Amino acid sequence: MAITDINAYAHLTEADVEALGNELDALRREIESDRGERDAKYLRRTIAAQRFLEVGGRLTLLGSRNRLLWLGGTAMLSVAKIIENMELGHNVMHGQWDWMNDPEVHSTSWEWDMVCASTHWKHSHNYIHHKYTNVVGMDHDVGYRVLRVTRDEPWQWKHLPQPFINLFLAATFEWGIGLHDLEIREYLAGNKPKEIAVPQIKDFSKKVAKQLAKDYVIFPLLSGKAARRTLTANLTANLVRNFWAYLVIFCGHFPDGAEKFNEETLIDETHGQWYLRQMLGTANFNAGPAMAFMSGNLCYQIEHHLFPDLPSNRYAEIGVRIRELCEKYDLPYTTGSLPNQYWLTFRTICKLALPDGLLVDTADDAPETASEKKFAGLRGAAAVSGRRLAADKREGLKTALAEARSRRRARAKQVRA
């Protein structure tokens, strides 16, 4: 099932993992010491561009009495909401810009343009998700409690419609994120104290009321005769933002190669092993500068999980160094085109809607669920954990995965024969 011994799965020794952690720490210190005016300028320009697009979109919609103006205003507003959500809200609340000591862009003061209250998100995401990344039973982002994305979760009849639930989640992603930390079912079941749950529900209700009033009452009324067009534009922009955020997040966490872990991996977990879990539990997608910006630089999900509080505009240059480390320690750097990463994700969602009895691969050796047991019986140097090929090169997980794939292909060929 999920990975229990991360060192064994990665084919690295304790010394290797410690050395990897030290190199990543050194990279962090290098970037931290180099933060400065060019980073601050990037943030200021991003904020200015987002505000220009939002104001331009709002003003265009005020007079949107024809389809062309409506399309233009809706497009600008959609892009503004995406930038505010991905490159600003998400990254500011991670503390990426706290070093500037600017209260406007500080993680403690930012409130974003969506129904999720920032304090709730910072707990469920910054703390729970980033600390327990892909640990089954600990990280609630593994399937968001509505999707089965690993065989470590036993199949139930409720999973059959999950391809359709997945589509609904995409359209309402901000609501799913907003409800994520409330754990209303836990409260109703008596497992969450009232003194914690009730204030959270009140905060969420206030945020929802504010968002609904802004997008679906105030701005439509300000549009006068164009009120209906403004209302539909706001609804469309929110849907576009929701679908895009969903796509980026899912492609960073659920394609093949984004591994899952058992709770045992947390026992006496070292700093180096935490780094390693982030590297093995996340995935990137290929993007140019424009798409990277629109994704909040979360096309570099591996780099983000390694350094969630470093400025997002640095992830591209950090990514070059991470690729070098992956090559040095023979670790996979999981990436691919956006369509391919989503196809792998959607395939997993559809496949795991079915009972395990209808699936071909074993629970330890499937594209979406793997453990160190998948390497049992492998011959050759890849089975030797952390074997050195040269002074600075290991033979590890990447080589072992290649051998495992060869074995799978040979087994499939035998079945067909």
Residue, then its C-alpha position, 0 to 999 in steps of 0.5 A: m500500500a502506501i510507503t512506510d520506509i521512505n529511505a528504503y523506497a528512495h533507495l537512499t541510506e541514512a547518510d544520503v538522506e542527511a546529505l540531501g537535507n543539508e544541501l537543501d538547507a544550504l539552498r534555502r539559506e542562499i535564496e533567503s540571503d539574496r531576497g531583495e528589491r527585485d523580489a519586492k518589485y515583482l510583488r508590487r508589479t503583480i499587485a498593480a497588474q491584478r488591480f488594473l485588471e479587476v478595476g478594468g473588468r468592473l468598469t467594462l461590465l458597468g457598461s456591458r450592454n453588448r456581448l463583446l463588452w461582457l466577454g472583455g469584462t468577464a475575461m479581465l475579471s477572471v484573470a484578476k481573480i486567478i492572479e489574486n487567488m494563486e500568485l497573491g493570496h496563496n503565496v502571501m498567506h504562506g508567508q513568502w513576503d513577510w520578510m518585507n515587513d509590509p503589513e499590506v502583504h503580510s501573511t497575518s493580514w491578507e484576506w483573499d477574494m473567495v469564500c474561504a476564511s484566510t485563518h481556516w485555510k492557513h490551518s488546513h493548508n499551511y499546517i496540516h497539508h504541508k506538515y503531513t503532506n500525502v500521509v494517508g489519514m493525516d493530510h486531508d488534502v488526499g482526496y479532500r475527503v470526497l475522492r478516493v485517490t489511493r488504494d489505502e482507502p478501502w473502496q465503498w459504494k459511495h466511490l462509484p460516482q466520484p468522476f462526477i463528484n470530481l467535476f462538481l468539486a472543480a466547479t465549486f472548488e472555493w466552497g470545498i476549500g472553505l468547508h475543508d477546515l470546518e469539519i462539520r461532520e466531525y462536529l455533528a458526530g460529536n468529535k469536534p468541541k462546540e467551542i471550536a466549531v461554532p466560532q469557525i462556522k460563524d467566521f465562515s458565514k460572515k466571509v460567505a455573506k461578504q463575498l456573495a454580497k460583493d459579487y452578486v448584489i453590490f456590483p450588479l446593482l451598481s451596473g444598473k440596467a446591466a445588472r444581470r450581465t454583471l451578475t453572470a460575469n461575476l459567476t463566470a469569473n468565479l467558475v473560471r477561477n475555481f476550475w483553474a485553481y482545481l486543475v493546478i492543485f490536482c496536477g501537483h498532487f495526484p498524477d502518477g509519481a506523487e506518492k502516498f505515505n503511511e503514518e509510520t513514516l512520521i515516527d522519528e522523521t528527520h528533517g532530511q526525510w521530511y524534505l524527501r517526502q515533499m519531493l516524492g509526494t508532489a509533481n510539477f507540470n511544464a509551463g512557460p513564464a506566462m502559465a507559471f505566473m497564472s498558476g501562482n508558480l505552482c507548476y513548481q509544486i515540488e519546489h513549493h513544497l520544499f520551500p513554501d515560504l520562499p518567494s514564488n518568483r524564485y521557484a524557476e531558478i530553484g527548480v534548476r538546482i532541484r533537478e541537479l540534486c535529483e540527478k545526483y541522488d538518482l531521484p525522479y523529478t516528476t513532471g510532464s505537460l499539463p494535459n498529461q498530468y491531468w489525464l493521469t490524475f483523472r485516470t486515477i479518479c475514474k479507476l479508483a471509483l471501481p472495486d479493487g477486484l476489478l483492478v489489475d495491478t497490485a496495491d503495492d505496484a500500481p501507478e497511483t499507489a506504490s510502496e517499497k514492496k514494489f521492489a521486492g525481488l528486483r535483481g541488479a544494482a538498483a536493489v542495492s540502496g544508495r549504491r555509489l556509481a561515482a563519488d557524487k552519484r548514487e544508483g537509487l529510486k530512478t534506476a529502481l523505478a526503471e527496472a520495475r517498469s521493465r518487469r511490469r512490461a514483461r509481466a504484461k507481455q506474458v499475460r497477453a501471450 
